[in-house]
Amino acid sequence: MTTLTRPKRVLARRSVDGQLVLALVMIAGFVVIAVVGLFMQTQANTVNVADSLQPPSAEHLFGTDAQGRSVALRVAVGSGIAIVSATVAVLVGGALGLIVAIACGLGPRWLDAVLMRLADSVLAFPQLLLALAVTMALGTGLITANIGIIVTVVPVFARTLRAEALRSRNEPFVEAARTIGLSLPRIAVRHVTPYLSTTLIVQMAANFGNVVLILAGLSFIGVGAQPPTAEWGAMITDGLQNALTGQWWIGVAPGLALVLLVIAVNLLTDQLRHRFGARQRMS
């Protein structure tokens, strides 16, 4: 039996490592593209009517749009917008969700009940619709779209981390800290937060791709990034206006970049869950 199972385990381990390397390479590629786009924003927004609607070529890798702007440069700029916006949203949302979860885990029962009812009320709405409502209430734009997204992800983190926070209440290290008289804020920062860090990291990775999609969706319907900002969702909207006349590349390039980034993040999330889950089983 052992001689039959060992090759399977080796193959599974190699496939896991291969997926991790693929995910890291893809994400690193997007980061490099985003850095390049950071220094090419002026060129990406430069209008050149003489080169409008040029198909993909050696000069313009992904062609040009109706204003003669390079689609490749605008995709690169959009990569930076997507990565920075999603990173800010998951960091801020994760931090706020962590605070709520620790308050539920270490605080009184009534506080846990109140906070979770509020979280459940927010989770009752689809994330895209709630983000749309918040964005429209605050005014259209990329910053307000990010605020709307943060509002939707905070209860997701809070609900996920709450179970771990409640479990930490009965852990020996928390009981020992209480016995020696440590304050609740110190217990939360020095003991409970590291205890929840693994789950928090996995949840941040898991929500990253979803945030990218929501941001693109808000810009796609016109309440997120506004022209001439090179955001993927807004670019896809521009591409739809020219798709029927044969200029397919304007919307396909940002759409393909969006799909590849989400796939890369999902692959990384699966590997994080696998590796952290294996460590927890070993411990």
Secondary structure as GFF3:
##gff-version 3
##sequence-region A 1 283
A	DSSP	alpha_helix	2	38	.	.	.	ID=ss1
A	DSSP	alpha_helix	41	44	.	.	.	ID=ss2
A	DSSP	three_ten_helix	49	51	.	.	.	ID=ss3
A	DSSP	alpha_helix	71	106	.	.	.	ID=ss4
A	DSSP	alpha_helix	109	123	.	.	.	ID=ss5
A	DSSP	alpha_helix	127	138	.	.	.	ID=ss6
A	DSSP	alpha_helix	142	168	.	.	.	ID=ss7
A	DSSP	alpha_helix	172	179	.	.	.	ID=ss8
A	DSSP	alpha_helix	184	187	.	.	.	ID=ss9
A	DSSP	pi_helix	188	192	.	.	.	ID=ss10
A	DSSP	alpha_helix	193	220	.	.	.	ID=ss11
A	DSSP	alpha_helix	232	243	.	.	.	ID=ss12
A	DSSP	alpha_helix	249	282	.	.	.	ID=ss13
###
